[in-house]
Amino acid sequence: MTTSVTGPEAALSTAVPTPARPTPNIDTDRIAGLITQLLVELGEDPTRDGLLGTPGRVAAWWNDFLSPDSAATTTCFTESQLNGQLVIVSGMNVWSLCEHHMLPMSLQVTAGYIADGEVVGLSKFGRIAQHVAGRLQVQERFTRQVFAHLTDVIGREDVAVRVRGTHLCMSMRGVRMDAARTTTLQAGGRFETDPVLFQQFLTLAAAQ
Ligand SMILES: [Zn+2]
């Protein structure tokens, strides 16, 4: 199940392919050189005091951004007494970059799953969100990728992910609407087949 709600502008298409993994080690010297060229093209003097270190700092930031921690480690713990408990983790805020405008988007992530016989280490949720955010993205694909990582971790489709995004490409350019927020939802397994459970997730996600 995929649902996208955008106010006041319609959401972009959700039919997006899975992107290739970003290159973890970029050539920061070459990036710095390109930033210097960009500054010149923008009418700046890259040798003036305030800009001397800028190309190097921008290159270092790109390297950090494209090299998030791995989300690969498996952190599940056996909890044999648990049967069908709803677990929701919220308040996970990550920054990513909109691939259409290369401007930041702030993504608030809430994820839920059904714990059956084992629990997922809670920090795993944040690590997955950080990992998927560290590349050029669209919110819809980010939501689907967080969902896919979580279903891999728990080995079932009983996962729901809600993301609320603030996009600078909507607030500092284009329609310039500061208050616009985009909400995306992806749910599977029991969240898809049990409307009461899905409503519980939505209610708890909205309250947090
Ligand atoms: Zn954009």
Residues whose N, C-alpha, C, O or C-beta is under 5 A from the ligand:
A	BS01	ZN	C98 H100 H101 C169
